[in-house]
Amino acid sequence: MQEYIRKRVLDICNYILEESATVRQTANVFGVSKSTVHKDMTERLPIINKELADKIKEILEKNKAERHLRGGEATKKKYMCNKDTVNEIDTDIHNVIGNKIGSEIHTEMHPINELKTVNE
């Protein structure tokens, strides 16, 4: 195994142990793919240090078990944020359309204007 790969494996291992980070978070921090992080932790780390590999395996399994909970929270936050934005947009659109329709009703549909249109 090349030295830079060995160093990366140990750096990633230490980061995951310290932060209990997910594979995705770790990949973003180290600028590598999720596949690389996963391969480093499941295939290369056991060759370097079996004890660390066992600790990492526990963290990765815990993160995988919690994955659906984190995904649900992220979706909830996304839609709660979007809900506020949508409500603001709906209110703005309603006000603009309501004012436009209201003014059209008062000018175009007013009985006097109808008489003018008919008489002209």
C-alpha positions in Angstrom: 0.0 0.0 0.0 1.4 3.4 -1.0 2.3 5.7 1.9 -0.1 8.5 0.9 -3.0 6.0 0.9 -2.0 4.7 4.3 -1.8 8.3 5.7 -5.3 9.1 4.2 -6.8 5.9 5.7 -5.5 6.8 9.1 -6.5 10.5 8.8 -10.0 9.5 7.8 -10.2 6.9 10.6 -9.2 9.5 13.2 -11.7 12.0 11.8 -14.6 9.5 11.9 -13.6 8.4 15.5 -13.4 12.0 16.7 -16.6 13.3 15.0 -18.7 10.2 14.6 -19.0 11.5 11.1 -20.9 9.9 8.3 -19.2 8.6 5.2 -20.7 11.5 3.2 -19.5 14.1 5.7 -16.1 12.6 5.8 -15.9 12.5 2.0 -16.7 16.2 1.8 -14.1 17.1 4.4 -11.3 15.1 2.7 -12.3 15.8 -0.9 -12.7 12.2 -1.9 -15.7 10.1 -3.0 -17.9 8.2 -0.6 -16.7 5.0 -2.3 -13.1 5.9 -1.4 -14.0 6.5 2.2 -16.0 3.3 2.4 -13.2 1.3 0.8 -10.6 2.9 3.0 -12.5 2.0 6.1 -13.8 -1.5 5.2 -10.9 -2.9 3.2 -7.7 -1.0 3.8 -8.0 -0.1 7.5 -8.3 -3.7 8.7 -5.0 -4.4 7.0 -3.4 -1.5 8.8 -5.0 -1.7 12.2 -7.7 -4.3 13.1 -8.7 -2.7 16.4 -9.4 0.7 14.8 -11.3 -1.0 12.0 -13.6 -2.6 14.6 -14.3 0.8 16.2 -14.9 2.3 12.8 -17.2 -0.5 11.8 -19.4 0.2 14.9 -19.7 3.9 14.0 -20.5 3.2 10.4 -23.2 0.6 11.4 -24.7 3.1 13.9 -24.7 5.8 11.2 -26.3 3.5 8.8 -29.0 2.5 11.3 -29.8 6.2 11.9 -29.7 7.2 8.2 -33.5 7.1 7.8 -33.9 9.4 10.8 -31.5 12.0 9.5 -33.1 11.8 6.1 -36.5 12.4 7.6 -35.3 15.4 9.6 -33.6 16.9 6.5 -36.8 16.5 4.5 -38.9 18.0 7.3 -36.6 21.0 7.5 -36.6 21.4 3.7 -40.4 21.4 3.5 -40.8 23.6 6.6 -38.5 26.2 5.0 -40.3 25.8 1.6 -43.7 26.1 3.2 -42.9 29.5 4.6 -41.6 30.6 1.2 -44.6 29.2 -0.6 -47.0 30.9 1.8 -45.2 34.3 1.3 -45.3 33.8 -2.5 -49.0 32.8 -2.4 -49.8 35.9 -0.3 -47.9 38.1 -2.8 -49.6 36.5 -5.8 -53.0 36.8 -4.1 -52.4 40.5 -3.4 -51.3 41.2 -6.9 -54.0 39.2 -8.6 -56.6 40.3 -6.2 -55.7 44.0 -6.7 -55.6 43.6 -10.5 -58.9 41.7 -10.7 -60.4 44.1 -8.2 -59.5 47.1 -10.3 -60.7 45.4 -13.5 -64.0 44.7 -11.9 -64.4 48.3 -10.8 -63.4 49.8 -14.1 -64.4 47.3 -16.8 -67.5 45.8 -15.2 -68.9 48.9 -13.7 -72.5 49.5 -15.0 -71.6 53.0 -16.3 -68.7 51.6 -18.3 -70.9 48.9 -19.7 -73.3 51.5 -20.9 -70.5 53.5 -22.5 -69.3 50.3 -24.3 -72.8 49.5 -25.5 -73.6 53.1 -26.6 -70.3 53.6 -28.4 
